[in-house]
């Protein structure tokens, strides 16, 4: 572009730039950049990984002022994933595809729940992924065990294929583990690590078993 002098990069210019970001919409800009990256790098967007992380902050925040000004999230107490319950926090939710390419993201208030975040992502996923050329119902949603709730299963229905870890507190999880051990008949998978095993660090050898499970009336497979 046009060569600029260092004096052009001042607080007024920075303020106008932030105003433009707000007027345009940060998600609109983020999506445009993500689509360009996906096209340039030929990245598959069918499997979408989703997770949240907490970001702790220090200092005092006037939440009442935030609500009045329309800020979409608040620094509040919440479940601290880095074990700093003494500090307030906000939460970042993120969806990404292969090669760790982020395609969805938003800040949430500090007390936001993973289970709620999954529900909101599932509700919006088809519309969002259409921008990346993914047909409705063609997304594979990959998330942690917070994905398995009655409400999330209803949202996914038969349209969204998902991969997750069954919650250890779920009765079906306990049954699958118990019956696999009792049956003791396995499908051999072998070593799956990309790094070649060495004498001092031999590769882990994997075996698996698959069985039907009932998740709130929905028939699925678990391994």
Buried (B, 14 or more C-beta within 10 A) or exposed (E): EEEEEEEEEEEEEEEEEEEEEEEEEEEEEBBEEBBEBBEEEEBEBBBBBBBBEBBBEEEEBEBEEBEEEEBEBBBBEBBBBEEEEEBBBBBBBBBBBBEEBBBBBBBBBBBBBBBBBBBBBBEEBBEBBEBBEBEEEBBEBBBBBBBBBEEBBEBBEEEBBBEBEBBEEBEBBEBBBEEBEEEEEEEEEEEEEEEEEEEEEEEEEEEEBEEEBEBEEEEBEBE
